[in-house]
Amino acid sequence: MRIAVAAPAGHVGRHLVPMLIRAGVRPLVLLRDPGSLAPDIRSEVEVAGVDLLDVDAVARAVSGVDSLYWVDPPPAGPDPLAEYKLAAASVARAVTEGGVRRIVFQSSVGAEKRHGVGEIDGLAATEVALNVTGADVIHLRCGYFFTNLEYQLDALRAGVLQVLLPVTQPMAWVSPRDIAEVAAGRLLSSEWQGLGVQAVHGPADLSWQHVARIISEAVGKPLEVEQISEEAMRGALEGLGMSAAQLDAVVGMSTGFLGNFTPEQPRSVHSTTPTTLAEWAYAELKPLLD
């Protein structure tokens, strides 16, 4: 079995690749900079140094691969959704031309809406593109990554998080390591086929208010969370130099969940994973703030 993993150094990939190695697989890893791999990992994998938006390069790299874990690369330019379209075209063509039979795609809760959820609309476009390739596909509809808090270290140190969602609105929060565990199981299993969706919701739905209490206790510092208006958030992000398209992509990932949004996949034994936010915060967030 040949398994390829895109973004092996990402939040999920850095856990997924060692899991596959421990399972006896020598995975092919797809990344722009092979030098970013840890030396102990580099000796246990095959490496394809490719830009994931380079359609021809990705198609060549995955030729002969049985299963692919695909992650759309995070957009770096002024038009995020245009970059997601390139990523969707890249993986769809790679699957078709390379003869990849199975794909596990790292998607997100909210992609089922297809439109109106900012940057998540780009993941929805990749879901659609993969669904017509004729390959067996599982979309992992993941909750909000614990690691997203690492992008707000200054705010955490200041003791105040500003969010767009109501602070009492619950949503799925999940550890990237748990996503990797689900992905590894799917990549190694031969017990599924066709098109499917698997939610990865973490152990519990948490509101921002609940998150603030958990993080405060874990890091030993008071933390408050407050809801601000869309206009205020846009103003703050515009001050960072974001383009209009970037603003829509970032803000939409919150405003798209306002109202009575309910994930398409309910919480169940299939979607519930074990790692708690408190466990993650003590082990990984606290050292970043000490």
Steps between C-alpha positions, in 0.01 A plus 500: 500500500638839397369792704574865430459781752473867405627759749688249719630777727158657562294479817352164397776370274769516768299243696371299204836421341651338814178304552530353151868424554416316823240302304775374268435739210769703325283793390565738215490856632415799282639835604670805355809488723635150575757659728226581750462132589659381822805277427349195671186534287693572179669161513166316531305655212510559129507870415354697213599866509197658334283807525151365571355762262717373213255271322754324278750444781241353736358274229847361428582458868194289586508278194470142627386603848214295646376743767548873552450724802435842353516837673430817305800729558418811705456795264780755503383750237237775487221274365467189722208340316685525168786304656257239629368458145856426388539246781173330406607477136843372604377211712217405263733476203765323704247240610372448147832495316698325773243226549461562872222274623429642845510849648457618856442876485548734795187713481306693763169523677305752294615375161159337464353850456704532177480882507501778756765375743801701384816301448313177570328553163837410350497164678146444375626556144764232550236260632294557185802455272601173669148362491500485120839330456359149527733418790394389847496812717450574868467865605604557861276783621717620787405729785690809611865411554638545852816626330317805361556647846874506427436783254366713787787478748525878543129524576526209743788674678292818518214300649228588246376312192270679256268284290210543259284212619281532809720398791240244617454331160647147511701351215720198441863535611756235407864404545697471173654181638155345522433598139825325404388186681170494309683568174750220560219256567326593178819488292591156631151349485358313201152484652351806330433615147307760303439856618461577868534756776636446849476775757784544750345697785736455795368388840246781560338808352639808674398864505763774502397574858574139595827509308611809691447324833693192388793698361514729803528204735758322284737794455445654842395840366160672489337503159187677383324464167279765345284510190571790268319619190584394148588862421748514788663174394526615140658824613760319708588260218508777241759671718720194447496563126251236393335529159121510464498135390713399799268686735196321358676163526606545862188670635270260315642205693322643804197681359408192297424319826274768648139401554383144546778315319510129578772277351375257238665212687369459856724429795532123543757232570614550139568871538608531866875486570671484840752782552357783713583867465635499855743217423623680190526836677713362786728307264537736205358847559635568849867458399449758223376755753748431781 
